[in-house]
Amino acid sequence: MKVLVVGLNHQIQRAEVLSGGDEIERLERQQKEHFATYIAGVIEERKIGFVGEEAQHGVALIAERIATRLNRRHANVEMPPDVRNERGIPNDYTRENMPYTSAQRANWHRKRENYMFDEAVCNAACDSIVVLCGREHVEALGIRFRQAGHEVDTYDLNREDWYIEDWLMHVIAS
């Protein structure tokens, strides 16, 4: 299977525009429109049959909307909160200033990445997939897919000319 793992900032995934204020809301809307165009292009160019996405559960997602429109499968491959809880993974473990060791954080990341991998493989049933995830998971997921014998490309959305990582700072600096 051919796999593209795309690293991003999760703020761009939600279909809903959350920013307040005219300038930042306009920027967020533009960023999300570019993201939708990017995802549609990737799906078409790479003949993607499945879009796996590490994203918040229970919210409308841009990639899901695009995959549905293009008649492709989509699944949120993020570990659901109840499964995280069962496996002892705290919701706040990635936040700075929390009392967790780097070894604990690495272990919890690994558990979540294994879950993402398993969900993507189980849901794919096609020759070419894309997995959207936070950039801290890109390398590990790429390795996991390669170890399983898949052909893997990785990409960081920061490489796109249109992409702005920090919307608020961009608006303040403008």
KAHUTA-V434365 format. One record per residue. N is the residue number from 1. SS is DSSP state (a for helix, b for strand, c for the rest). OMEGA is omega in radians with two decimals (999 if undefined). NEAR is the number of other C-alpha atoms within 12 Angstrom. Layout:
N & SS & OMEGA & NEAR
N & SS & OMEGA & NEAR
//
This chain:
1 & c & 3.04 & 25
2 & b & -3.06 & 28
3 & b & 2.97 & 40
4 & b & 3.09 & 40
5 & b & -3.09 & 41
6 & b & 3.09 & 38
7 & b & -3.10 & 33
8 & b & 2.98 & 31
9 & c & -3.02 & 28
10 & a & -3.10 & 27
11 & a & -3.06 & 30
12 & a & -3.02 & 40
13 & c & -3.07 & 40
14 & b & 3.10 & 30
15 & c & -3.10 & 27
16 & c & 3.05 & 20
17 & c & -3.03 & 25
18 & c & -3.05 & 20
19 & c & 3.05 & 21
20 & c & -3.13 & 16
21 & c & -3.01 & 16
22 & a & -3.05 & 14
23 & a & -3.09 & 19
24 & a & 3.09 & 24
25 & a & 3.10 & 19
26 & a & 3.13 & 19
27 & a & 3.13 & 30
28 & a & 3.13 & 33
29 & a & 3.11 & 28
30 & a & -3.14 & 21
31 & a & -3.13 & 33
32 & a & 3.05 & 34
33 & a & 3.08 & 25
34 & a & -3.14 & 24
35 & a & 3.10 & 37
36 & a & 3.11 & 28
37 & a & 3.12 & 23
38 & a & -3.11 & 28
39 & a & 3.11 & 40
40 & a & 3.11 & 29
41 & a & 3.12 & 19
42 & a & -3.13 & 31
43 & a & -3.11 & 33
44 & a & -3.07 & 23
45 & a & -3.08 & 16
46 & c & -3.12 & 22
47 & c & -3.13 & 25
48 & c & 3.09 & 32
49 & c & -3.10 & 33
50 & b & 3.06 & 42
51 & b & 3.05 & 49
52 & b & -3.00 & 41
53 & b & 2.98 & 44
54 & c & -3.06 & 42
55 & c & 3.08 & 35
56 & c & 3.11 & 24
57 & c & 3.02 & 19
58 & c & 3.09 & 14
59 & c & 3.09 & 17
60 & c & -3.07 & 19
61 & b & -3.13 & 33
62 & a & -3.10 & 35
63 & a & 3.10 & 44
64 & a & 3.12 & 37
65 & a & -3.13 & 26
66 & a & 3.13 & 31
67 & a & 3.12 & 32
68 & a & 3.14 & 20
69 & a & -3.12 & 17
70 & c & 3.10 & 23
71 & c & 3.07 & 19
72 & c & 3.10 & 29
73 & b & 3.10 & 30
74 & b & 3.00 & 36
75 & b & 2.99 & 37
76 & b & -3.07 & 35
77 & c & 3.09 & 33
78 & c & 3.10 & 33
79 & c & 3.13 & 33
80 & c & -3.10 & 23
81 & a & -3.13 & 19
82 & a & 3.10 & 14
83 & a & 3.08 & 16
84 & a & -3.13 & 21
85 & a & 3.11 & 15
86 & a & -3.09 & 12
87 & c & 3.06 & 18
88 & c & 3.14 & 19
89 & c & -3.12 & 25
90 & c & 3.12 & 24
91 & c & -3.03 & 23
92 & c & -2.98 & 17
93 & c & -3.12 & 23
94 & c & -3.12 & 21
95 & c & 3.08 & 13
96 & c & 3.08 & 11
97 & c & 3.05 & 10
98 & c & -3.00 & 14
99 & c & 3.14 & 14
100 & c & 3.12 & 19
101 & c & 3.09 & 15
102 & a & 3.09 & 16
103 & a & 3.09 & 12
104 & a & -3.13 & 18
105 & a & 3.14 & 24
106 & a & 3.12 & 19
107 & a & 3.14 & 21
108 & a & 3.04 & 27
109 & a & -3.11 & 32
110 & a & 3.11 & 24
111 & a & 3.13 & 25
112 & a & 3.14 & 35
113 & a & 3.06 & 34
114 & a & 3.10 & 25
115 & a & 3.12 & 28
116 & a & 3.12 & 38
117 & a & -3.11 & 41
118 & a & 3.14 & 24
119 & a & 3.14 & 27
120 & a & -3.12 & 39
121 & a & -3.13 & 31
122 & a & -3.08 & 18
123 & a & -2.97 & 26
124 & a & -3.11 & 30
125 & c & 3.14 & 20
126 & c & -3.07 & 21
127 & c & -3.04 & 20
128 & b & -3.12 & 32
129 & b & 2.96 & 43
130 & b & 3.07 & 53
131 & b & 3.10 & 52
132 & b & -3.09 & 46
133 & b & 3.02 & 41
134 & b & -3.01 & 34
135 & a & 3.11 & 26
136 & a & -3.14 & 25
137 & a & -3.01 & 35
138 & a & -3.08 & 34
139 & a & -3.11 & 25
140 & a & 3.11 & 28
141 & a & 3.08 & 42
142 & a & 3.12 & 34
143 & a & -3.11 & 24
144 & a & 3.12 & 27
145 & a & 3.12 & 31
146 & a & 3.14 & 21
147 & a & 3.13 & 13
148 & c & 3.05 & 18
149 & c & -3.13 & 14
150 & c & 3.07 & 22
151 & b & -2.96 & 21
152 & b & 2.91 & 27
153 & b & 3.03 & 25
154 & b & -3.09 & 29
155 & b & 3.08 & 26
156 & b & -3.12 & 25
157 & a & 3.09 & 30
158 & a & 3.14 & 19
159 & a & 3.12 & 15
160 & c & -3.14 & 18
161 & c & -3.07 & 13
162 & c & -2.96 & 19
163 & c & 3.07 & 27
164 & c & -3.05 & 27
165 & c & -3.06 & 26
166 & c & -3.05 & 20
167 & a & -3.11 & 29
168 & a & 3.14 & 22
169 & a & 3.11 & 13
170 & a & -3.14 & 15
171 & a & 3.13 & 20
172 & a & -3.10 & 12
173 & a & -3.10 & 10
174 & c & 999 & 10
//
